[in-house]
Every structure is written in C-alpha cells, then in structure tokens.
Amino acid sequence: MPDPTRSAPRSPAGSWLLTAICALTVGLYALIACTRDSELGNRTAADAYYNRLVAGFRAGQLSLKQEPPAGLVALADPYDLAANQPYQGTIYVDPVRIHDLSYYRGRLYLYFGVTPALLLFWPVALTGLAVSHQQAVALFAAVGFLLSVWLLRAAGRRYFPAASPWLVAAGAVALGLANGFPIVLNRADVWEVPIFCGYALTMVTLVALWRSVHVPESRVRALALASLAFGLAIGARPSLLFGAVVLLVPVVLGWTPAGRGRWRLLGAALGPIAAVGVGLMLYNQQRFGSPLEFGQSYQLGGDRQDRVNFSLGYLWYNLRAYFFAPPGWSGGFPFVQPAALPPPPAGHGGVETPFGVLAMIPFAWFALAVPLAWRGVAGAARREWGHFLAVPVAMFFTSALVLGGFYGTCDRYEVEFVPLLVLLAALGALALDGRLADRGSWRRLAHGAIAATLLFSVACNLLISVRRRAEIVGLEGAVFVYADRPADAVPLLEQATFLKPGLGTAQMSLALAYARTGRAAEASARIAEAVRLNPAEAEKYYDNYRASLAKYGRPEDLLALLESALKQAPGSARLHYEMGAFLAGRGRMGEGVLHFQEAVRLDPGNASNLANLGLALAQGGRPAEARAALEQALRLNPGLAGVSEILTQLPPAAANPPAALRRP
C-alpha cells in the first residue's frame, strides 16, 4: 500500500536498515514455525485439519472430509472424556487424529475460525498444492508484522519527522521480536492458525483506518476495506468482536451536519462487517442449528464444554498472569524459567505457559508515553492523530479484557493484544523522543532506556523461545521413545538436550533411545547426566533404563549401569536391591548378599528386601543366617508368598543364630 504522507524525506540508510530488519524477522518466523512437526500427527500438509475442511467444502459439505471413528459414533455420550479419549489419538504418533475437532450428528467440524480456509487454504488447494498449518502461521505472522512496520514508519514520517531513523528501526525490532512471536511460533499448529490470521487482518484494518483518517479522498473506500478486514478477523477469532467499535472512528471524524457523505461513511463502516457477520451466522446455522454456535460446545478436547467459558471471576487472575507474572531465572542456559503462578480460581480450565508482558517485555512500558504523541502534535493534524490513536488503544483493551475473562490462560492468546501494546509502545518511544528533542541530556537518557529495555525484551523472547523449543522437541522425542520408535526420537532429543542441557527428562529419554539403538556407552553417560541434574529422580530413571536394557536384550550393560547409579545415589535401598539381584542371578552370591544386606540396613521395614536376603543366604550355604532373615520378613509381612515354603527346607534354628542382618 503506498505511503500517503511525504512530509519527511526518506533516509536511504534508514530504508536499508528497516528492510534488513524485516527480512531477518520474516526469515526467523519461517525458521521457527516451519521446522516443527504437527502435534496432530499430520504426515503431509494435505492431512492438516484446515485442508481436510477445504476438501469437505470442495466435496459440497461443511464438515471435514473425514469420517468419525465407528467407536465414537456408537458412544452413548461422545463428549465423555474418558470414553472418547481412545479415539482422539496419540500426540505426534497417530496420523489421523480427531483431537479438538467438533463432533455433531455424525460429522466432524472445525470450531476454529473459517477465515483462514477461505483466504489461504482453499485458494492454494485450487492450484493442486497444500499449505501446512506451520506455513500458514508463519505467513500470517509475516504479513501482520510487515503491515505494522509500515504503520509505524508512516506515523513517524508524518508526526515525528525529526525522530532519529534508529528509533523507527528499534520500533520495528520490537514489533517483530518483542511481542511473544518467537515463543508462540514454536508450536505453530491448528490452534495458532486462526489467531495469527486474526492478527494479520487486525493489522490490515489498522492500515486501512490510517488511510481513512489521513487521506480524505479515499476515506470511504479505505473504511470499507477496514470493515471487511475486521469482519474476516472476527471470522477467524470471534473474541475480537468488541473491537469493531473502532470502525466508527472515521465516521466520527468525517461526520458533518448535512450531506450524503456521512451516510456513505456509516454504510462503509457497517456494511461489509455486517455482511460477513450474516455469512458467519448462516454458516453456523447450517452446521449446528444455531447462528451463534461455532462448534465449541461440541468440542472433543481435553475438557468438556458444558461449562461457563467466560466469567469476571477469572479476570484478575488472567490479567496478572498476562501482564505482571515475571519469568524465573536459573544458572544454566537458556537461563529463563516459566513464571511461578498461584493456583487458578475455581472453575478455571488450566494454565499453559503465559508470559507476563510488562515483566518480560519492559519496552511495552513506553506505551504510557502515548499521550505525549497526541499532545506533541499541533493544529488540525492533532484531531486526526488523536482519532487514529484511539483505534489501537480500543483494540488492545477490548481484546485483553475479553481474553482476561476466559476460562483458560495461554501464551498464544496473548498474540491478540500484545502486538497492539508493542505498537503503542513504539509510537510512545517516538513521541518521547520528539518531546525531548531540545533537551540533549534527557534525550540521551531516554535513548539509553529505550535501547536497554528493547535489548532485554528481545533477549527474553529469544531465550524463552529456546527453552520452549527444547521442551516441545523433548516431548516429541519422549513420545517416540515410548511408541517404540527410538531412531526417530534420537535427533529430536539430541536437539532438546543441546538447546537446554539441564532438561533432565530429555536426557533420560535420550538415554533410553540410545539404549534401544545399541549405543550403550552413550546411554550410560546420558543416564548419569539425568541423575546428576535430578538426583531425586535417580531411582525412577535407573529403573526405567534397567527395564529398557532388559527388554532390548542387553542385560550385560546393567552392571555398569548399576555401578554408576550407586555412585550417584549410594543411599538408595532400591538400587542396592537391584545390584544384589543382578549379582545373585549371575552366581556371584557373596557380592549379592552384601548389597541385599545394605538394602535391609537402609530400609529395615521392607519385608521383600529381607526375603531376598534370606533366599540369597540360603543359596550361598548360610542356612542359619537365611532362617533369621526369612523369619524377620514373615514377622513384618505374614502373607509374604513363598517364604514359609523356603523355611521348611532349612535346618532348625540354632540356639544362638548368627547376626545375619549386620553387614560384615
């Protein structure tokens, strides 16, 4: 879209810098989003939910071109979580899942907004190709980002011509990398598609409203485009609905006491969005028998939807999580930890890694300087500028308040309002610079604060992105391990442990994957590292690994494993028992007895340890000591299987039996 204002000369250096920032940011979006697998198990882009929906449209139906499982259809209550869980499929593994689809009268639907299907997935399908969810998210993110940069530059050139070009470049960096996108793009899937589509269309709306406010000769056309774009944004994300009030801003600005112009403006503002709204209601009526039912009531997800989804009781908790929860810090890369949040209020559906914007993105505090942007403009332009500033402010507050009342708290929801806050912050930074133009020392101080908060904000986003990447690929790798696909798991888990070495669960899963692919030495090193990172989990880690070695036919590796385990956790009765059983089973009875005795010493109330000690002593030719151990085991647990039978085969007890339970 051409720039409507040319009040300030263009700076070639500034243009090249801005172009480089945009190119690098868009490339990073693609790198993060398009190198991830789908949680929904899609083997190809054509299998993605939105492409299945488009296939349904092309076949003349409003449901997905996918039959529901016969077992689901036969259920008395298909929305019962325990009953429908087997049919939803396993994360990453099952190629055809129905998780988070809507089931109604024998058909499967998307409750996610239809707009992405109409604007992207269907047009691409007409070419014979298919776009994946990951590609769609990256594309929508890039479009919205580029439009926001255009808007920032247009505002800077019109209202802040004296601002340094680096400030506009800093604002562009914030719009691209200090808004949570590097974090959320790591999980670019069906959930994120409509959210980022809504974001892109919100930015189209803002650019169109900019033109409607600042270019009178195109006011009606631009307003109609804004109305259409925001109607489609609502079609992607119905939660944006209340932000539609911003469409009245050009109407108020251009309203005159007489003449047809005002009615044309009102028609342009309300007509397109009303047409989209009617289309959405007809779409819902045909699918679910109600114009206001988008399908969420019939969702096959992680919880039932016969509940209150919005409540003022959730508002304060969610707003604290979204704006004020600070990240935690650790000594190991990538240094940041999830925010520590209190338990959610009663009825709340759950919390999925939100980030506190004002704590993690301190650059956002410059939004408080937005009033300076209005006060710093004089004359007739002040009215136009003030009206336009009301648009992102209103969009931000309506979106944040609506999502603040929702029963779930999630980082991807923040994509609806955080970019608007960052845009306001970038405008506020420009305004602050303008007000301090003739105050050298104060201006330098402001520049330092802008640079410092921007660097911290971008660093937090990138570091949390690395942590999130490690956790997500670590989860996928662990799923593949337990799905008996260790070869597929190894590269994922190696990536996870490289990005976040302190991720003990990923180290453990990688040890199992190495063990199952014959890499015993590497497996032992990984299990030792996992125990070092999480010593409290030593018994569980070694037990899982031991079972894996036994299952995959490499019991000879157990000795080295157990020796390493006992060095890490010498006070573990369980590990001494395992070592005793291993040695006794290979004829090394004397050594086995020593470890059984140590297990008894560490856990004297464990009847099983005593029974195994007695059996080992009996097999080692020490019947008196064996009888003492077995009788003590029976006193602790009279019903212990097999102990009485062993006792009948031993000689009678001596008058003074040896102290069998004291380790020599």
N, C-alpha and C positions, 0 to 999 in steps of 0.2 A: 504494500500500500504506500503510495507516495507521501512524502513529508509535506504537510500543509503549511508549515511555517519555515521561513528562511530569514529570521531576524538576526541570526548569528552566523558568521562564516564557518564553513566546515573546516575541521583540522585534519589534514591528511594523516598525521601521526596518530591522532585520536581515532580516526576511522580504521586504520590498520590494526591498532590495539584492540578496538572493540570487535573487529572481525575475527581476530585470533582468539579472543576470549570466547566468542560464540562458537567457533569451530571446535575448540578444545572441549567446551562444555557438552556440546551435542555428541561429540565422539565419546566422551566419558559416559554419557547416558546409554549409548548403544553398547559400549563395552560392559557396563554393569548389567543391564537388563537382558541383553541378547546372548549372554554366555551362561544363562541359568536354565535348568530343566524345570518342567512344569510339575507341581505337586500333584496335578490331576492325572499324571501318567501318560500324557499325550505323546505318542510316538512320532507323529508328524503334525504340522500346523493344521492340516485338514481335520484332525481329530479334536482340535480345540473347541470348547463349548460354543464360542461365537460362530465358528464355521459350521458346527452342527446345526445351529439355529438358522444360519443362512441357507444351508441345504434344505431345511424344513420349509423356509419361505419359498425357495425355488421349486419345491415339490407341491406348493399350494396349501401349506398348513402353517399355523402359528407356533406350533410346538417344534422341538428339536427333531431332527431326523434320526431318532434313536428310540428303540422300544424299551420300556422299563423291564427289569427282570421279572420273570414269572412269579418268583417267590414273593417279591414286593407286592405285586398285584393281588396275590392271594391273602395278604395280611388283613386281619380284621381292622387294625389301626396302623396304616402305613407310616404314620408320623411318630409312632412309639420308638424312642431312641434305641432301646435295647433290641427291638425286633428288626428295625431297618438297617442297623449298623453293618451286618454282613453283606448287604447289597450296595453300600456306599463305596466299598473298595478300599484298598490299602494305599496310603500315601506313596507316591513315586513309583510304585510297583505295578499296580493294575492298569492296563492300557485304556480301559473303558470304565470310567467311574461315573457315579451319579451324585457325588457329594456336592451339597449346596445347590442342587437343582430344585425346582419346584415340581411336585407331583400332584396332578389334579385330573380326576376322572380318566385314569388310564394313560395319561400322556405326561411327558416331561417338558418343562418350560424353563426359561431363564427369568428369574426375578431381577437380575441385573438389567440396567437400562438398555433400551433397544437402540439408542442413537449410534453407538459405535458400529453396530451391524449395518445401519443404513448409510453411514458416511464413509466407512472404510472396508469392513469385511465383505460386504456384498459387492461393491464396485470392483474390488480386487478379484473376487471369485469369478466375475464375468470375464476376466482375462484368462481364466484357466489356472490361475495361481492361488495360493492361500497365504495369508499373513498370520503369524503366530501371535498369541497374547503378548509375548515379550516384545516383539517388534512393534506391535500396536502401542504398547505403553511407552516405549522409547520415542516413537513418532509423535504421539500426543504431547509428551513432556517437552520435546524439542520445539514443536510449534508454539506451545504456550510460552516457553521461555523466550524465544525469538521475538514474539509479539510484545512481551513485557519489556524487553530491552529497547525495542522501537519506541514504546510509550515513554520510557524513562528518558531516552535521548530527545524525543520531541518536546517533552516538558522542560528538559534542561536548556534546549536551544531557544525555546520561546520565553521562559520565565527566569532563567538563570544564565544568561549569555556570558557573564563574567566568571562562571564557575570553571575551575581547572578541569581539563579533559580527563585527568586521572580519577576525578570523583565520579564521573559517569562510568568509567571503566570499573571502578570499585563497586558501584551500584550493580553493574552487570554481573560481576563475580558473585555478589550476594544473591542476586536473582536466580543464578544458576546453581550455586553450590552451598548456600547458607540457608536453605529452605526445607531441608529434610529429604530432598530428592535422592541424593547419594545413598541414603539409608533405605528408603522405601523401594527403590528400583531393584534392590537385590531379590525381591520377591515379586517380580512383575508377572502377574497371572490374571485370571478372570476377575478377581476382586479389584485389582488395580486398574483394569481397562476402563470401566465407566468413570472411575474417579479422575483419572488423568484426561479422559475425554472431556469431562465436565470442566476441568481446569483449563484446557486449551480453548474451549468455547467461551469460558468466562473472560479469557484474555481477548478473544475476538470481540466480545461485547464491549470491553473497555476501550479497545482501539476504535471501534465504530462510534461509541459515545464520545470519545475525544473529538472525532471529526464532526459529529453532530453539534457539539458545543462550540467548536472553534472555527468551523467552516460553514457559515450560514447558507451558502448556495447549495450545499449537499446535505443540509440538516435532515430533511425528510428521508432521503434515501439511506443515509447512514443510520438514522434511528430505526428504520425498518430492518436493516441488517442486524443491528443490535438486538432488536426484539426477536428476530428469527434465531439468532445465535443463542440467546439466553433461553428461549423456548426449547431448543435442542439440548442445551446444557441440562435443563430440568429433566428432559427425557433420558439423559444419562444418569443424573443424580437428582432425584426428586427433593432431596434435602436442601437444594439450592433455591427452592420455590420463593421463599420470602425475600430473597434478594432482588426479585423482579421489580420492586418498588423503584429501583434506580432508573428504570426506563422512563420515568416521569420527569427526570431532571431536565432533559432538553425541552420537554413540553412546558415546564415552568419557566425556563429561560426564554423561550420564544413566544410565550403567551402574550397576546395583545387583546385589548378590549373588543375589537371588532375585526371582521375579516375571516376568510375561509382558512387562512394559514394555520390557525390554532387547531381547527378540527382535523386538518391533514396531519398535523403533528400527533394529535391524540390517536388518530387511526393508525399511523405508522408505529406508535409505541405499543398499542394494544392488539392490533390486527394479527400480525404474524405469530406472536406468542399465544394468542387465543386459538388460532388455527392449529398450532402444534398441540395445545392442551386438549382440544377436541379430538384430535387424532389419537393422542395417548389414551383418552378415556374410552374411545371406541375399541382400541386395541385391547385394553384391559377387559372391557365388557365381553368381547368375543372370546377371550381366553378363560376368564374366571367368573363371568357372570356379574361383574361389578365394575363400574368405571373407575373406582378408587382403589382397586385391589391389583397390586403389581406382582403378586405371587409370593410375597414373603410369608404370608400366613400358611402357605403350603410347602415351606422350605424343608428339604431333607438335609439338615446340617448337624451341628454339634449340640443344639438345644432346641426345644420345642418353641413354636412361635405363638402359642395361645397364652400370651403374657402381655404385660404393659411394656411397650418398647420405649416410650418417652415418659419422663417424669421429672418434675422440678427437684425431686429428691436426689437425682443423680448429678444435678448441675454443678454444685460446688465441688464435689469430688472430681469430676471430669475436668473442670476448668483448672483446678490445682495441678492435676496430672499433666494437662496440655501446656500450661504456661509456667508453672513455678517449680516443678519437680527437678532438682538438679541431678546430673549424672553422677555416678560413683566413680572413684578412681582407684587404680591398682598400680603396683610397681612393675608389672610386666606388660609388654606390648599386646594389644594396642591401647593399654592404659585406662580406657573408659569402661565403666560397668553400667548396667541398667539402673535406672532410678529406683530408689527404695520407696515404695508406696505403701500407705496403710491399707488394710483390708477394705474392699469396696462396700458400699451400703447394701442393705438387704434388698434382694431382687435384682441386683446388678448382674449382668451376664458374664463379666470377665474383663481382664486387662491384658492387652497384647503390646508390650514394649512401647508405650508412648514416650515422647521426649518433651521435657519442659522447655518451651521455646525461649522464654526470657532468661533462663539459666544457661541453656546450651547455645543460644544464638543471641549474644548480647548486642549484636548490631541492630537487632529489632527494636531496642530501646530508642533508637533515633526516630521512630515513628512519633514519639512525643513532640518532636520538633515540627511536625506538620503544620500546626497553627502559624509558625513563622513563615511557611510557604505562602500562606494566604495573606498575612499581614505585610509581607515584603513586596507585594505587587500593588501598584497604584493605578488609578484611573479606571477606565471601562474594563480593562483586562481582569481587574480584581474580581468582578462579578462572574465572569466566565470561569476563571480559575477556581474560585470558591465553589461554584456549582459542580465542576468536574471532581474536585477533591472529595465531595460528598459521596461520589459513586463508589470508589474502593473502600471508603470508611463504612458505608452502609453494607456493602457486600461482606466485609470482614465480620462485622458484629452480628449480622443475621446468621451467617454460616456458623460462627463459633458458638452462638447461643443455641442453635438448633442441635448441633452435634454434642454440645455440652449436656443436653437433656436426654441423650440416647443411652440405652442400657449397656452399651459396650464402649470400651476405651481402647483406641488403637492408633498406632502411628500413621497408618495410611489415611485415616480420616482427617488428619491434620493437613493433608495436601489441599483440602478445600479452602482453608483460611490462612495458613502460614504464608504462601506466596503473596497474598494480598498485604499482609502485615510487613513483609520484607520490602515490597514495592513502596509502601508508605514510608518505611524507614529510609529507603534510598532517596525518596523525594525530600524527606526531612533533613537528611545529610546535606543535600544540595541547598536547601533553604537556610540551614545553619551557616553554611559557608558563605552564602550571599549576605547574611546579616552581619557577618564578621569581616567583610571584605576590607574595611578600612581600619581594622584592629589587628595589626600584624602578629603580636604575641598570642593573643587569644585565638586567632585563626590557626596559627601553627599548633596550638594546643588541641584545638578541635580536630585538625587533620590527624594528629597523633592518636586521638581517641578513636576516630573513625577507622584508621588503619589497624590499630590494636584489636578492637572489637571484631573487625572483619576477619582478621587472621585467626583469632580464637574461634569464631563461628565456623569458618570453613574447616579448620583443623578438627573441631569436634564432629562435624558432619562426616568427614572422611574417615576419622578413626572409628566412629561408631559404625560406619559402613563396612569397614574391615572386620570389626567384631561380628556384625550381623552376617556378613558373608561366611565367616568361619563357622558360625553356629548353624547356618542353613545347609551348607555343603556337608558339615559334620553329621547333621541329622539324616541327610540323604544317604551318606555313606553307611551310617549305622543301620538304616533300613535295609540296604542292600546286603550287609553282612548277615542279618537275621533272616533275609529272604534267600540265603544260600547263593549269593552272587558276589563272592569276595573279590573276584577280578575286577568287577565294576566298581566296587567300593574303594579299592586301594587309591586310585588317583584322586578321588574326592576327599578322602580322609588325609592324604598327604597334603592336599591344598589347605584343608582346615587346620591341621597342626602347624603348617608353615605360617599361615596368617595369624593364628593365635596359639602359640606353643603351650600356653597354660590351660588349654581346654582338655581337662583330664579325661572326659568321656570320649572325646575323639581319639586321644592317644590309646585308650583301652580298645575302642572299636578297630583301630588300625592294627593293634597287636593281634586281635582275633583274625582280621583279614590276612595278615602276613602268615599267621599260623596255618590258615586253611589253604594258602597257596605255596606252602613248603619253604617259607623264608623264616626258619626258626630263630636264627640269631637276631635278626631284626625285630622279630616278635618279642623276644625276651627283653631287648633294650626298650621297646615301647611300653611293655607292661611295667617295667621298673620305673620308667618316667611317669606313667599314670599314677603309680602308687606314691611316688615322691610328691606329685602335685596334690594328691588327695589321700593322705595316709589313713584317714578314717574309713576309706572305702577299700582298703587293702584286701580284706578277706573276700569281699564280693568280686573284686577284679580278678584275683587269683583263682577263685572258684570257677568263674565263667571261663577263664582261659584254660584251666585244667580240663574242664568238660569239653572244650573245643579240641584240645590236643587228643584227648581220649577218643572223641568221636571221629576225628580225621586220621586216626591210625598212627600217631606219633607219640606213644606213651614214653618213649625213651627221653623225650625232651622235658618230661615232668621233673626229673631230679634237679636239673639246672634251674628250672623254674622255681621249685620249692626252696632250693638253697638261696636263690636271690630273694624270694619272698620273705624268708626268715631273717635275712639281714635287714630287710626293710621294716619288718614287724615282728621282732623276736618275742613279743609278749602275746602273740596270738595263739590261743589254745587250739583253734580250728586248724591253723597251718601246721602246728606240731602233730596234730592227729593225722592230717593228710600225709605228712612226711613219714610218720610211723607206719601208716597203712601201705604206702608205696614201698618202703624198705622191707617190711614183713612179707609183702606179696612177692618179693623177689629173693626170698630166702635169707635176707640179712636181718635175722630175727633179733640179735643183740642190739643193733643200732635202732631197730624199730621200737624195741621195748623202751629205750631211753627217751624217745620222742613221745611215746604214749605216756610215760611217767611224767614228763614235763607238761603234757596236756592236762593230766589229772591235777598236777600241782597248781596250774593256772586256773583251772575250772573244776574244783573238787566236788561240786554238786552235780556234775554231768555223769549220769549213770552209763551212758553209752561209751564215754571215754574209759571208764573203769572196766566195763565189759570187754572192750577191745584190748585193754592192757592185760586182763586176765587171760584172754584167748592167746595172746602173743606169748605170755609167760608159760602157758601150758604147752604150746607148740615148741617152746625153747627148752623144755625139760626142767622147768621150775614149778612143779605142781603145788607146793605149799604156798608159794607166793601167788600163784594163779588163783587158788581157792580163796585166799584172803581178799583179793581184788574182786572176784566174782560175787562173793557173799556181800561185800560192801555195796556193789552195784545193785543187788537184789534188795537190800535194805532201802536204798534210795528209790528204786522202782521195782516193786514186786512182780509186775507184769512183763518185765523185760524178756522178750522172746529168745528162747534157746539157751539161756543162762543155766537154768535148772538142769537141763539135759547134759551140759558140759560138766557141771559139778558132780553128777552121778558117775562120771567116768574118771574122776580124780581120786587119789588116795585120801583116806580120812585125814582130818586136820591134825596137826601135831599139837602137843600141849602148849608149846610156845612158838607159834608161827613166826616166820621172819617178817621184818617190816618191809613188805613188798611195795608199799606205796611211797617209800622215800627214795628219791633219786640218788644212786651211788655217786 
